[in-house]
């Protein structure tokens, strides 16, 4: 028999997948935990009770979120709902706009935020732009491209993207027809009724299509210039975006160019606009500032799923990851390189997140969270799975965001659960934990230190904001100049059992009726919301750093705490609240020793566990155990 003093000075490996509990040889075993619920792992390695969720607004349905940070620390939240786009400036609703997308479109809806405006794409819908116009009026309109009027009245050139979607050997020949129309005849069936109203380019002359022949080999249209050579040629193109070819699946603004790609009939093609003119796609003469277009050439169908704007233009496809670069990024100097072969989700758009110069995306398998980063050692991009130690927490993610202030990667699973990973790339920290709440998390967005969530609670969807001083969820803070017992304006909590903190004191649980609450004593300030409990449990005790202890007797456990107001712990005799002497701030910082008794076996549960239901501040830095073991 001997005495051990195992010390856990860090939880920087986060919650460990149960499938890895046998890997006692891993360093992550010493720095990990078997359970971390409703705590954030700090960059220093400790664990802290997570921030609460403050109520912002109630919505009619679930949707997608996009967040923009504006000048002066302001925040603009775009909420994409079925048939509607809602816009909030600093949590105040400023616009409700009719939108062309339905609930079935939402999973594949993608977006880019540019200068406080929103660009929205979907492969089966015309791309739209939400922009703030004169008199502070918001409008959601299809993209419009610069139009150059020609000398002939009514004739013009539209500077939109073009491409040849027909087979390479498909030809066209032109011949005058009636009423100013020309007939364009192909050796292939290349035309459909959906081409009417779109344009094609025949030997670089634009043609406005007015009708289609019966067998699909002929189109009629009005040339917008002079056709000098009407003979058969393969030099012709179609309008890239339209009802026949589809629309772009994704967009991003990179080096002052609008980049789009993922059109269903040519999913591996990119179009880059003219510099400084995001909707001008005229390739012109190939000058440095003019638009360009090219395909990702490879032996696999690299359908474009998303973009990242990092060191290079990063292109995420269903089959791999590419970079587009150039100095300058111009038609003459562009370089396109395939870097890795992981692939992104094909059935849903999950926006890549930028983390300290790396891009994090969801792999096409749906169970890997991949960091895609340039390494100076290999002078190339590399991809590694950040969730390899916490695979059990990654449940087919539906949304992703990174909060740089808290160093948190936030991941929403298809099961409605929110999980987070504390990431510090320079310190090598990736620490996962699960964040549980009374409801389903549907979406997340983060920018400028602010995190918004869509949460469905009791059948109703709300916007909520992650807030560190807030100890409850779906919470509101109310104040009064004079003490009051009755408080109203709590409609979103009607029928819920809520926690109440009045003038800094936890009053316990109440039930909200008709949006009102009556306290047993008056108060000047209250916080009302749904409670949540945090849990911390260690991995099984090791002997000699490798072998699990089969029988042991804990003598005492010392918890090093920081700014903690409540500690409820079980060291083998059930959960008990531990008295903490208050410090100058009203919270305790320092070691707190809890004594234990009796022999225990390996299957009897963890050496210790923390389970706190009270809405009190908590931060654990390290744990030292005094244990007798039989070898």
Helices and strands as residue ranges (DSSP letters): E 2-4, E 7-8, E 14-15, G 18-20, H 27-31, E 32-33, E 35-37, E 39-41, E 47-49, E 52-59, E 63-69, G 71-73, E 75-81, E 84-89, E 92-98, G 106-108, E 110-114, E 117-122, E 125-133, G 134-136, E 137-142, E 147-149, E 156-158, E 162-163, E 172-176, E 182-186, G 193-195, E 199-202, E 205-212, E 218-223, E 236-239, E 250-254, E 257-263, E 266-272, E 292-295, E 304-309, E 313-317, E 321-325, E 335-340, E 353-355, E 358-362, E 369-375, E 380-385, G 391-393, E 397-403, E 408-413, E 418-424, E 429-435, E 440-447, E 450-457, E 460-467, E 473-487, G 491-493, E 497-502, E 505-511, E 517-530, E 534-537, E 542-543, E 547-548, E 551-564, E 568-570, E 576-577, E 588-595, E 599-601, G 602-604, E 609-612, E 619-629
